[in-house]
Amino acid sequence: MENNWYTIQNVETVDSPSIALYLEHLKYNINEMVSLVEGKTERLMPHIKTNKMPKVMELLLHAGISNFKASTISEAEIAAEAGANAVLIAHQLVGPKINRFLRLIKQFPNTQFSTILDNVDSAEVLNQKAQEKGLTVNIYILTSTTG
């Protein structure tokens, strides 16, 4: 690849702030990611916050990557809309986020959603709200290893 591949030729026409994507480099990086797991894309779970862009999601899905992590309900929705198989919300949901999460599960039945919990009280709240809506929620439980 050439030395100044990142130089924008028409920088005076680019609104600011903007994001610049270099398609060939993006595709190269996706292919490298897939090759690192020897094509076993089910082992990959890239974080949506690194791109938050449906077009990038499409490239990842086209490469066979269909499992993602998200920091927000909005990021999880981007992945589901793009056709993700599974989305892990990588933090514990509290308050109104629980109801948004449950709505997301209903809205996108073809995407398997999960979240992380670190205490029984949160698990009970999530379970109660899910049961009220006739839903089952996949969770990961974090435990402390310190004694």
N, C-alpha and C positions, 0 to 999 in steps of 0.2 A: 504494500500500500504506500502511496506517496506520502512525503513528509508533511505537507500542510493540508491534509485531507479535511481537517476541521474548519478551515477558513470559509466563511460565508461570503460568496462573491457579491451578493446584492444586499449587504448589511443595511444600507440606508432605506431599504424598503421593508425591513422587518420591524414589526411593532414590538414594543418592549413593555412589560416582560413577555418573553416568548420562550418556547422550548425548541431546541434544534435537535432533530433526529437524523442520524446518518444511516439510512436504510441498509446499506451493504454491511456496515459494522454491526448494526442491530441483528441482522440475519446471521452474520458470522458468530456473534456471541450466543445466540439461541442454539445454533448448531453445535457449538463447543459445549454448551451446557448438556445437550442431549448426548454428545459423544462421551462426556465424563461419566455418564451412567450406562454406557454401552447400549444406548437406545431404549433402556428400560425407563421410559418417561413417567411411569407410575411412581418412581422413586423421587421425582422432583415435585416441589411445592414452592414455587417462587412467590415472593411477597408482592401483592398488588401495589403497595404504596410506592414501589420503585418505578411504576409507570403510570398507573391510573388512567390509561388511555385505551379505549376500546380497540383501536387499530393495532396496538401492540398486543393486546389480548388475543386478537384474531391470529396474529403471527405465531404466538405461543401455542394456541390451540391447533393451528395448522401443522405445527411441528410435533403434535401428539401430546403436548403438555396440557393436562386438564384439571389438575389439582392445584389450589392456590391458598395462600394465607392472606388475611386482610386485617387491617387495624380498625376499620370503621364499617358500619353498616353500609354506607355509600360505596365503599370499595367492594364489599361482598356483592352488592347489587350490580356493579359494573361487570364483575366476573360472571354472575349468573346470567345477565342479559347477553353476554358474549357466548354462553354455552358451556360454562365450566361444569365439570362433573362433580367436584367437591370444593368447598370453601371452608377453611378453618378461620374463625375470628379469634385472633391470637391475643386476646385479653379477656378479662372477666367483665361480663355485661351486668350493669346495675341500672336501677330506676327505669326510666322510659325506654332505654336501649333494649330491655328485655322484650317489650311489646313490639318494637320495630323489628327485632330479630325474628320473633314468631310470625309476624306478618310476612317477612321475607321468605320464611319456610313455606308458608301457604302460597305465596305468589309465584314461587319457582319450584314446583314439585319435582322437577327433573334434576335439580342440584341438591346434593347432600351437604347440609350445613352442620357445623359443629362449633363448639366454643370451649374455652378453658375456665375452670373453676378452681378455687383454692380453699374453699371452706364449705362446711355442711349447710350453713344457713343460706348461702347463695344457691346451693344445689336445690334446697327445698323450695325456695321462692321460684326458681326457674321451673322446677318440676310441677308445682301447683299451677302456675300460669299456663304451662304447656298442656296439662291435663284438662284445664278449663276450655281449651281450644281444640281438644281432641288430637293433640300432637305429641310425638315422641322426639326428644332432642338428644343428639349425640354430644357427649361431653368428654373432655379430658380433664382428669383431676391431678392438680399439681400438689405434691407433698413436700414437706420440708425434710431435708436429710440431716439437719443439725440436731444435736441432742442436748 
